[in-house]
């Protein structure tokens, strides 16, 4: 999904992840623009369940292949079956 800053993409993604956990899904939420603490605060303000893993990453910290390898390893190790990536800017 795409949209301008402030259009609600993160809130939609958080709702999506929170609602899927209630159906037994194991969610990995990767954030590139907000801290895990800020996302958890938003979850609580929205009254959403925080039963999923949130990891905040610095986009400039790794190459795309390093990100891929890191995320793939996490998914395999923890048996995540849904991946949410928030967000990738140009």
ABEGO torsion letter per residue (X at the ends): XBEBBGAGAAAAAAAAAAAAAAAGBBBBBBBAABBAAAAAAAAAAAGBBBABBBBBBBAAABBAAAAAAAAAAAAAAAGBABBBBOBBBX
